């Protein structure tokens, strides 16, 4: 059962990584970059549920060109802080065939989830694949994929807020925070 007091204690033991104002600046910049690159392609925009819902909701009104919108739900985390296997809760739609596809997600961590999404979309016949993420972690190891559009680059910490959760907490924060090391 969810515990409100535990959630507040969790928040108190976190560090601010990006303010609401910094995030809004990043979202506007990403919107401009996407518009410059994809305005003529009539893309299918796929939102990765549930973490990307806040980012996508702020990004969509900034994209001043025709597009189609749908969603997918692929996760490696659930309520955990370490990734496991890919769980396809909602698979990509058949309409990806022949389309320029832009996948919008909250974070590019190790890149395994996004690489699996790209592979699946290309197998289904997408004409092209690009991805936009609000946050990309700087890692010492090489990732299997790079994001085409990145809002903020951050250190390798477990973050939450602005759509991302930690242990089920605080998806609704207007800023991004990081768990402190124990």
Backbone bond lengths (Angstrom), bond angles and torsions (degrees), N, CA, C in turn:
res aa  C-N    CA-C-N  psi(-1)  N-CA   C-N-CA  omega(-1)  CA-C   N-CA-C  phi
1 X - - - 1.458 - - 1.529 108.64 -
2 X 1.337 116.78 135.10 1.460 120.26 179.46 1.529 111.73 -59.78
3 X 1.320 115.55 144.93 1.454 121.73 -177.35 1.520 109.37 -125.34
4 X 1.326 116.67 109.00 1.462 122.44 -178.15 1.522 112.21 -59.93
5 X 1.311 117.18 -42.12 1.468 120.03 -179.52 1.524 111.23 -65.04
6 X 1.334 117.09 -38.45 1.465 120.53 177.38 1.527 110.33 -64.44
7 X 1.326 116.97 -37.56 1.467 120.69 178.41 1.527 110.67 -63.68
8 X 1.331 117.13 -43.53 1.467 120.60 178.78 1.525 111.41 -65.04
9 X 1.323 117.15 -40.75 1.475 120.21 176.84 1.525 110.70 -62.78
10 X 1.308 115.44 -40.60 1.461 121.05 178.59 1.532 110.43 -60.25
11 X 1.342 116.51 -45.32 1.465 121.07 179.24 1.528 111.17 -61.96
12 X 1.320 116.66 -42.02 1.470 120.73 -179.62 1.528 112.09 -63.22
13 X 1.307 117.43 -24.37 1.466 122.04 -179.07 1.523 112.05 -100.11
14 X 1.335 116.45 35.03 1.462 120.98 179.82 1.526 109.71 -128.11
15 X 1.317 115.38 165.26 1.460 122.43 179.66 1.521 110.51 -115.57
16 X 1.323 116.77 141.24 1.456 121.41 175.40 1.522 109.59 -69.90
17 X 1.328 116.57 129.19 1.465 122.64 178.94 1.526 110.30 -107.10
18 X 1.332 117.54 -42.72 1.468 122.02 179.53 1.520 108.75 -147.01
19 X 1.312 116.23 129.78 1.463 121.42 179.90 1.528 110.53 -75.33
20 X 1.314 115.87 165.87 1.467 121.02 177.04 1.527 110.59 -58.62
21 X 1.330 117.86 -40.04 1.470 121.35 179.45 1.528 111.29 -65.47
22 X 1.326 117.35 -41.35 1.477 120.64 178.17 1.525 110.89 -63.26
23 X 1.313 116.12 -39.35 1.463 120.30 178.86 1.517 110.55 -65.35
24 X 1.328 117.38 -44.90 1.466 120.17 -179.52 1.522 110.97 -60.95
25 X 1.330 117.76 -40.93 1.473 121.15 176.24 1.525 110.36 -60.68
26 X 1.318 117.05 -43.58 1.462 121.60 -179.42 1.529 111.10 -64.92
27 X 1.330 117.67 -41.78 1.462 121.42 179.78 1.534 110.03 -63.92
28 X 1.320 117.55 -42.75 1.474 120.41 177.87 1.532 110.90 -61.81
29 X 1.332 117.18 -43.31 1.461 120.59 179.52 1.524 110.98 -62.79
30 X 1.339 117.12 -46.01 1.461 120.77 178.64 1.525 110.59 -61.51
31 X 1.320 117.63 -40.92 1.466 120.95 177.21 1.525 111.91 -59.12
32 X 1.319 117.07 -41.75 1.472 120.84 177.75 1.523 111.33 -65.67
33 X 1.318 116.86 -42.33 1.467 121.04 179.90 1.529 111.54 -64.08
34 X 1.334 116.15 -43.99 1.468 120.00 178.42 1.521 110.16 -63.61
35 X 1.321 116.99 -44.71 1.466 120.53 -179.72 1.521 111.04 -60.01
36 X 1.328 117.33 -42.21 1.465 120.62 -179.58 1.533 111.13 -63.67
37 X 1.313 117.50 -35.51 1.462 120.58 -175.05 1.525 114.37 -90.62
38 X 1.340 118.04 -33.07 1.469 120.00 -170.55 1.527 115.45 -114.52
39 X 1.305 118.57 2.68 1.468 121.11 -173.55 1.526 113.61 -57.37
40 X 1.310 118.11 -30.48 1.470 120.81 -176.96 1.524 114.07 -96.42
41 X 1.323 117.84 4.10 1.464 119.28 -171.97 1.529 115.01 -102.53
42 X 1.331 118.94 -5.15 1.462 123.23 -175.45 1.535 110.05 43.09
43 X 1.341 117.77 64.92 1.458 121.23 -173.88 1.525 113.70 -76.72
44 X 1.322 113.41 161.82 1.456 121.88 167.30 1.518 105.55 -95.90
45 X 1.305 117.38 117.53 1.453 122.45 179.37 1.523 107.87 -96.92
46 X 1.329 116.40 121.81 1.459 121.97 178.99 1.525 108.99 -111.36
47 X 1.315 116.43 121.53 1.454 122.81 179.38 1.523 108.02 -93.10
48 X 1.328 116.76 130.83 1.456 121.19 177.35 1.531 108.03 -86.25
49 X 1.322 115.65 114.39 1.455 121.02 178.93 1.513 109.47 -80.85
50 X 1.319 118.47 155.45 1.416 128.57 -9.52 1.528 111.87 -95.80
51 X 1.358 119.54 -14.79 1.451 120.43 -173.55 1.510 115.33 -64.01
52 X 1.329 118.39 -31.07 1.464 120.53 -174.15 1.516 113.39 -85.53
53 X 1.310 118.75 -0.53 1.464 120.55 -174.41 1.534 112.25 -61.94
54 X 1.317 118.50 -38.97 1.472 120.75 -179.42 1.531 109.79 -70.08
55 X 1.323 117.26 -48.91 1.468 122.60 178.57 1.529 110.18 -58.13
56 X 1.323 117.40 -48.76 1.464 120.89 -179.45 1.530 111.41 -62.74
57 X 1.323 116.52 -39.63 1.466 119.89 179.49 1.515 113.07 -63.67
58 X 1.313 117.45 -32.49 1.465 121.37 177.01 1.524 111.43 -82.46
59 X 1.325 116.78 -31.16 1.464 121.91 -176.96 1.529 112.57 -76.49
60 X 1.311 118.12 -41.19 1.468 121.96 -174.15 1.530 114.23 -52.74
61 X 1.325 120.32 -47.46 1.474 118.88 -178.79 1.538 113.46 -65.82
62 X 1.320 117.38 -14.06 1.461 121.07 179.09 1.518 112.57 -86.94
63 X 1.313 117.48 -13.03 1.463 122.29 -178.01 1.524 108.75 -91.42
64 X 1.317 116.17 99.15 1.458 122.37 -173.53 1.520 110.88 -94.36
65 X 1.335 116.46 59.97 1.456 122.76 176.60 1.524 107.86 -155.66
66 X 1.332 117.81 159.97 1.468 119.43 -178.79 1.529 111.23 -69.61
67 X 1.327 114.93 140.72 1.460 121.70 177.44 1.515 108.54 -156.03
68 X 1.309 115.77 162.78 1.459 121.57 171.11 1.519 106.80 -107.91
69 X 1.313 116.70 150.17 1.456 122.19 -175.76 1.521 110.16 -126.45
70 X 1.320 114.87 135.98 1.458 121.37 173.50 1.525 106.40 -152.62
71 X 1.313 117.09 -173.24 1.458 119.81 -179.88 1.510 110.63 -142.47
72 X 1.321 113.99 161.34 1.450 122.66 171.26 1.523 106.31 -133.13
73 X 1.306 115.94 163.05 1.468 119.19 177.16 1.525 107.12 -137.21
74 X 1.310 114.38 100.78 1.463 121.85 177.34 1.514 106.61 -127.69
75 X 1.307 116.60 132.65 1.456 119.73 -176.14 1.521 111.11 -141.89
76 X 1.318 114.88 149.44 1.464 120.87 172.45 1.520 110.62 -119.41
77 X 1.331 118.22 -2.84 1.450 120.25 -171.32 1.516 114.35 -112.77
78 X 1.322 118.18 -47.70 1.464 119.39 -172.68 1.521 108.26 62.14
79 X 1.331 117.39 -127.50 1.463 121.28 178.31 1.533 111.84 -98.98
80 X 1.306 116.04 14.44 1.463 120.92 -179.14 1.526 110.22 -96.69
81 X 1.324 116.72 167.19 1.461 121.22 177.44 1.521 111.62 -104.33
82 X 1.310 117.63 -0.36 1.465 122.85 176.52 1.523 108.17 -125.18
83 X 1.328 116.19 139.46 1.458 121.05 -178.40 1.516 112.62 -76.14
84 X 1.313 115.61 151.37 1.460 122.21 175.99 1.529 107.16 -126.19
85 X 1.328 118.22 -136.48 1.464 121.12 179.07 1.537 110.64 -77.85
86 X 1.329 116.56 163.38 1.472 121.94 178.02 1.529 108.52 -76.12
87 X 1.306 115.61 127.76 1.458 122.79 177.39 1.523 107.46 -110.81
88 X 1.347 117.41 107.27 1.468 122.02 178.18 1.516 108.43 -86.25
89 X 1.310 116.77 96.24 1.470 120.77 177.99 1.522 110.78 -80.32
90 X 1.355 117.27 -37.01 1.463 123.03 173.27 1.523 106.48 -135.91
91 X 1.326 115.79 113.66 1.464 121.84 -177.61 1.526 111.00 -76.09
92 X 1.328 117.46 162.70 1.466 120.74 178.08 1.529 111.49 -61.78
93 X 1.321 116.87 147.51 1.471 120.34 179.64 1.532 111.17 -76.04
94 X 1.314 116.50 157.13 1.470 121.76 178.39 1.525 111.94 -62.57
95 X 1.332 117.53 -21.46 1.465 121.99 -177.23 1.525 113.63 -67.13
96 X 1.326 118.75 -1.49 1.462 119.64 177.60 1.527 111.25 -71.60
97 X 1.321 118.44 -23.56 1.463 122.16 -176.54 1.534 110.45 -55.76
98 X 1.340 114.63 123.47 1.456 120.85 176.48 1.518 115.09 78.42
99 X 1.318 118.76 3.22 1.460 122.40 -175.03 1.517 112.54 -103.65
100 X 1.316 115.06 150.54 1.466 121.34 164.19 1.521 105.27 -75.50
101 X 1.319 117.27 124.84 1.468 121.52 -175.49 1.524 109.20 -116.91
102 X 1.331 115.53 130.73 1.457 122.75 172.93 1.523 107.24 -114.96
103 X 1.316 116.45 118.11 1.458 121.63 177.25 1.521 108.03 -97.20
104 X 1.331 116.55 129.97 1.461 122.80 179.72 1.523 107.81 -111.51
105 X 1.343 115.18 123.65 1.459 119.88 -179.71 1.522 109.74 -134.92
106 X 1.326 115.39 165.68 1.453 119.67 -178.49 1.516 112.81 -76.12
107 X 1.345 117.74 -42.60 1.462 119.80 -171.82 1.525 110.78 -147.43
108 X 1.312 115.07 142.82 1.457 121.56 169.07 1.517 105.85 -109.58
109 X 1.310 114.63 105.40 1.461 122.20 -177.86 1.523 106.71 -94.38
110 X 1.316 118.29 -104.77 1.458 121.32 177.71 1.514 113.03 -75.80
111 X 1.343 116.89 -16.53 1.464 121.98 176.49 1.512 115.05 90.39
112 X 1.328 118.09 -1.55 1.461 120.16 -175.77 1.529 112.80 -69.63
113 X 1.330 117.66 -39.65 1.465 120.13 178.33 1.523 110.44 -64.80
114 X 1.340 117.14 -47.80 1.463 119.92 -179.34 1.522 111.29 -65.20
115 X 1.317 118.36 -37.33 1.464 120.65 177.25 1.529 110.59 -63.12
116 X 1.328 117.22 -39.13 1.462 121.05 177.59 1.526 110.58 -66.90
117 X 1.321 117.02 -38.73 1.469 120.93 177.33 1.522 109.57 -63.58
118 X 1.341 117.24 -47.21 1.478 120.77 179.14 1.519 110.26 -57.98
119 X 1.321 116.98 -47.62 1.462 120.98 -178.85 1.528 110.99 -58.26
120 X 1.318 115.97 -45.40 1.476 120.54 -179.11 1.526 111.32 -63.84
121 X 1.335 117.27 -43.18 1.468 120.54 -178.94 1.528 111.62 -66.29
122 X 1.313 116.98 -40.83 1.465 119.94 178.54 1.528 110.92 -68.18
123 X 1.340 117.95 -36.51 1.472 121.40 174.42 1.526 111.15 -61.34
124 X 1.328 116.37 -33.94 1.472 121.29 -179.94 1.524 112.41 -81.23
125 X 1.337 117.24 -1.56 1.460 120.41 174.04 1.506 116.56 98.78
126 X 1.329 118.57 16.98 1.473 119.54 175.58 1.528 108.87 -57.84
127 X 1.326 117.12 137.14 1.469 121.59 178.91 1.526 110.91 -69.74
128 X 1.317 116.21 -35.79 1.462 120.93 177.49 1.521 108.80 -153.88
129 X 1.326 114.37 159.87 1.463 121.23 -179.27 1.520 108.45 -133.07
130 X 1.320 115.72 130.42 1.456 122.12 170.48 1.520 106.92 -138.76
131 X 1.336 115.87 156.04 1.459 118.48 179.32 1.523 110.33 -136.38
132 X 1.313 113.94 147.20 1.462 123.00 176.84 1.517 107.26 -123.89
133 X 1.330 116.03 132.49 1.457 121.13 177.97 1.522 109.19 -129.38
134 X 1.308 115.28 145.35 1.455 119.14 175.65 1.523 110.21 -68.60
135 X 1.341 116.40 -43.30 1.456 122.01 -173.82 1.525 109.46 -129.15
136 X 1.317 115.67 136.28 1.462 120.37 169.89 1.519 108.22 -125.29
137 X 1.326 115.22 130.47 1.468 120.17 178.16 1.524 110.13 -82.43
138 X 1.324 115.46 137.67 1.469 121.46 171.70 1.526 106.85 -82.96
139 X 1.324 115.43 117.26 1.455 121.22 -179.09 1.524 109.92 -118.94
140 X 1.319 116.41 152.80 1.459 121.52 177.93 1.527 110.90 -73.20
141 X 1.326 117.67 -26.53 1.464 121.05 -177.90 1.534 110.53 -93.26
142 X 1.312 115.47 158.86 1.460 122.22 178.75 1.523 109.50 -75.35
143 X 1.330 116.19 139.20 1.465 121.45 178.59 1.531 109.67 -96.20
144 X 1.327 117.54 153.38 1.467 120.36 178.98 1.533 113.24 -75.45
145 X 1.326 117.70 -5.48 1.464 122.29 -178.90 1.519 108.48 -155.77
146 X 1.326 115.10 151.34 1.458 121.18 173.82 1.525 108.02 -117.74
147 X 1.310 115.98 143.88 1.466 120.31 177.89 1.527 108.87 -76.32
148 X 1.321 115.98 143.34 1.464 121.56 177.19 1.522 111.24 -79.80
149 X 1.319 116.24 -30.36 1.463 122.27 -178.97 1.529 107.77 -134.79
150 X 1.332 116.87 125.51 1.461 121.94 -176.43 1.522 109.37 -129.28
151 X 1.332 116.04 126.87 1.459 120.78 176.69 1.516 112.22 -74.58
152 X 1.321 116.95 -57.90 1.461 122.97 -176.17 1.522 110.34 -136.47
153 X 1.311 116.77 139.15 1.460 121.42 170.91 1.518 107.53 -101.56
154 X 1.328 115.29 135.85 1.465 120.21 -177.06 1.523 110.30 -133.30
155 X 1.318 115.01 165.07 1.461 121.41 174.51 1.527 109.36 -68.26
156 X 1.313 115.56 165.74 1.460 122.40 -178.45 1.527 110.40 -78.21
157 X 1.338 114.82 81.99 1.461 122.31 176.46 1.518 108.03 -133.83
158 X 1.334 116.45 157.27 1.461 119.97 177.76 1.519 108.09 -81.38
159 X 1.340 116.83 115.39 1.459 121.96 -173.57 1.521 111.67 -110.61
160 X 1.330 114.47 160.59 1.460 121.17 177.73 1.516 109.06 -152.08
161 X 1.335 114.92 165.93 1.461 122.82 -176.55 1.514 110.05 105.33
162 X 1.311 116.90 162.91 1.463 123.81 179.14 1.534 111.51 51.30
163 X 1.325 115.33 44.79 1.454 121.60 177.26 1.515 114.09 104.01
164 X 1.321 117.02 -25.89 1.465 121.37 -179.75 1.523 109.01 -90.44
165 X 1.330 116.06 141.95 1.460 118.45 179.17 1.516 110.41 -117.18
166 X 1.298 115.12 163.97 1.460 122.89 171.93 1.517 106.56 -129.85
167 X 1.312 116.02 115.64 1.467 122.12 -178.89 1.527 111.56 57.55
168 X 1.322 116.35 28.97 1.459 121.58 -179.62 1.520 114.37 87.99
169 X 1.323 118.13 -3.43 1.462 121.83 -175.76 1.530 112.25 -96.84
170 X 1.313 116.03 149.30 1.460 127.36 158.48 1.519 117.15 64.60
171 X 1.297 118.38 32.58 1.463 121.56 172.37 1.528 111.03 -61.77
172 X 1.308 115.68 -25.90 1.464 122.65 -171.57 1.526 114.67 -87.98
173 X 1.314 119.45 4.41 1.473 120.08 179.49 1.527 111.18 -69.92
174 X 1.333 118.07 144.49 1.474 120.36 177.68 1.530 112.36 -81.31
175 X 1.326 117.60 -6.68 1.460 122.62 179.13 1.523 108.90 -119.16
176 X 1.336 115.85 174.98 1.462 121.39 174.97 1.523 108.03 -112.05
177 X 1.332 114.80 132.17 1.458 121.40 -179.18 1.528 108.71 -126.48
178 X 1.324 116.15 164.27 1.460 121.29 179.35 1.510 110.16 -126.07
179 X 1.328 114.57 144.11 1.453 120.56 173.86 1.522 108.29 -66.40
180 X 1.305 115.23 142.97 1.466 119.60 173.95 1.517 108.45 -82.35
181 X 1.326 115.75 147.59 1.470 119.86 174.86 1.515 108.90 -67.74
182 X 1.309 116.16 141.72 1.463 119.59 179.97 1.510 110.70 -84.68
